[in-house]
């Protein structure tokens, strides 16, 4: 027989394989715990990266192309250059060559979307049209002439053909062809064959013949929207007094006709416009992107662009402003998210330590025997590390792989570090716990229960240190707010508050047990006394770690639930402030009277409970003292009873209906003084004396009768409410409808049937739109995950705590059954045995969660987390953290119920087993 075979047969069975075969269920459960924790640790940073990247891309994509495009422009070639050379510099081949060179010089991470980019020559100053048949407002229309590239690829010809450059066009040419969009043709009454005489070309005007009418294929893309006048005509005004208004539109010349613009007085310029590509842009590119944009506008990158576009070329863009808005929002959201992430990370770490501690307690006798027989700490720790690593490392790797597959478009390194930290902690818990507990060989285990434990000086110092840190973090968060995601002390505030609560409860835990044990000892039954005695005999570590885990989990769940509740309340409030009711129906600008019968049609829609008609005059004026000066305000005419009911239902400035009725009169009349409800700022301007108001609804005299900060008709403006019966023209301009379950399609159908150009704004749709922003939605998902994970880890911590003492309870029941304990008494005994710690954790968790929210609320601003930045949105006052009762009660009640259910189940299961099984000879329990 070979020597190696003899050596194997005589050798000892491998330690790791033996231990895994001895307890395969425990190994699988530990591996699942590590896998789930590693998945969370790896998925969290990837989720942060993913929603931040998505938010950046949507911020850029949602901004106007005129703001996000990077435009390289240069003035026309100088007059000192030969005419032929000047004309050659603006022809398509020369412009295309500059474009290719400029694209190559765009600094990373800035990249161009070539499908929406354009280049060409245009007049930077509009030129007047001389034809008398052109529509005139106060002055003749003016035109921007542009010879822009790739018109055929970005438009569909709806009439005629695209323009061409017949022959060789020069600066002296006076006849060219052009195309216009359908919107331009419709507004300026143009058709194929129309000839526009454009002024500003020396002696003779430029005759521009319209050869085609085109429809933009992507009207909101950068090609058409970077310079919107080429797509849609608009109204402009001369900077004169009084201002002269005129139409301004664009004429699209053939690229080959660009030289004709050199002969104009419209200050022609060459331009190369690059729409930013966002497909490869990530949140980590933001600092580099801002730096490169600054360099392009006035730094080394601008000098590189001038090498190809000329020494006078400039680069202009507002992309840094768009990115800056995104950065501001992210900077406000990230610290709040960090608070929740830190909390769930602490809970997961404590539960992992508990899992390792459970194994260490179960194997305490085995490890003590190894030490008594000469086993070294290094050898024992190495073997324990090996058997733990065999399970933990593959489980952590599987969690990492699952996180990578689940969350894409994110960095790998943070996820690897998170999963590695979980694997390291899982591998180290059991060896470290064993080394600490068995530093010296012991003949028997010392008693370490709460009833006899006396905190030492080191423990007191450590607890005082944690207390100081907790106080410092809370004070810092209340003063500075969650201003920096990298401030770990501030992010750890909820965790430190929960830790302080756990330390206090561990010190106070023996007192209620002693108080309850005295009357129980004098009673006739033994169940109550035995359960309280067992609770008092629990080890300090066996109570402290589960209590800490439960408190941290319940505090994290309460904090996360309160954040989500605050976010939901802020969004509900913002949606209400936008519409003023469940639905708002109005014409353009809320200035034209609504069709007769519209209110009746809306009231018949299913789900509509009430309809309130109001007249809104945003151009009303207050006559001020001194030379007849006027001050603007918003005048609202209402029917007092219905509008007061609406204000009361919505909670926006409720007031009694009779406030608007003058005392001593039966009604309001145009000749009398009308009582009014005003906003605080407007009430301060008007004072208490009667004041004259002029408006399109009629001139009235008002006296302030009440002051309210909000009102449904105009939630975000200074307003003046009066009885509509006192107005000369009281036709309503806006309808406010209420109804929790109104039929939106039917409502829109009814409004369309009543008149044209009417808009319907629904509170529910506004509320849903607030949840679509990637930054806010991603942060909300993380907080939801943190709350659910906190509740899950609380359940797991409770189960681990009960499993740790399950063998002792089973043996106790077996002994007591031999003495005559009934099954009913068994269930009662185990229930009372489990309830003290569960009740303590539940009550402490609710108290710690409530205290955490109350202490940290002044430093947490939820407005940025709840609401995406939107122009024109009414600001929400008071979007702050508040205590959510359900987030406090449900996890705590679930903890108590679960502890009771597990105890009852164990009593039932123990009753099915014989006492011999539990009390076998040589049993270690």
Secondary structure, 3 states (H helix, E strand, C coil): CCHHHHHHHHCCCCHHHHHHHHCHHHHHHHHHHHHHHHHHHHHHHHHHHHHHHHHHHHHHHHCCHHHHCEEEEEECCCCCCCHHHHHHHCCHHHHHHHHHHHHHHCCCCCCEEEEEEEEEEEECCCEEECCCCCCCCCCCCEEEEEEECCCHHHEEEEEECCCCCCCCCCCCCCEEEEEEEHHHHHHHCCCCCCEEEECCCCCCCEEEEEEEEEEECCCCCHHHHCCHHHCCCEEEECCCCCCCEEEEEEEEECHHHHHHHHHCCCCEEEEEEEEECCCCCCHHHHHHHHHHHHHHHHCHHHHHHHHHHCCCCEEECCHHHHHHHHHHHHHHHHHHHHHHHHHHHHHHHHHHHHHHHHHHHHCHHHHHHHHHCCCCHHHHHHHHHHHHHHHHHHHHHHHHHHHHHHCCCCCCHHHHHHHHHHHHHHHHHHHHHHHHHCCCCCCCCCCCECCCCCCCHHHHHHHHHHHHHHHHHHHHHHHHCCCCCCCHHHHCHHHHHHHHHHHHHHHHHHHHHHHHHHHHHHCCCCHHHHHHHHHHCCEHHHHHHHHHHHHHHHHHHHHHHHHHHHHHHHHHHHHHHHHCCCEEEECHHHCCCCCCCHHHHHHCCCCCCEEEEEEEEEEEEEECCCCCCEEEEEEEEECHHHHHHHHHHHCCCCCCHHHHCCCCCCCCCCCCEEEEEECHHHHHHHCCCCEEEECCCCCEEEEEEEECCCCHHHCCCCEEEEEHHHCCCCCCCEEEEECCCCCHHHHHHHHHHHCCCCEEEEHHHHHHHCCCCHHHHHHHHHHHHHHHHHHHHHHHHHHHHHHHHHHHHHHHHHHHHHCCCCHHHHHHHHHHHHHHHHHHHHHHHHHHHHHHHHHHHHHCECHHHHCCCCCCCCCCCCCECCCCHHHHHHHHHHHHHHHHHHHHHHHHHHHHCCHHHHCCCCCCC
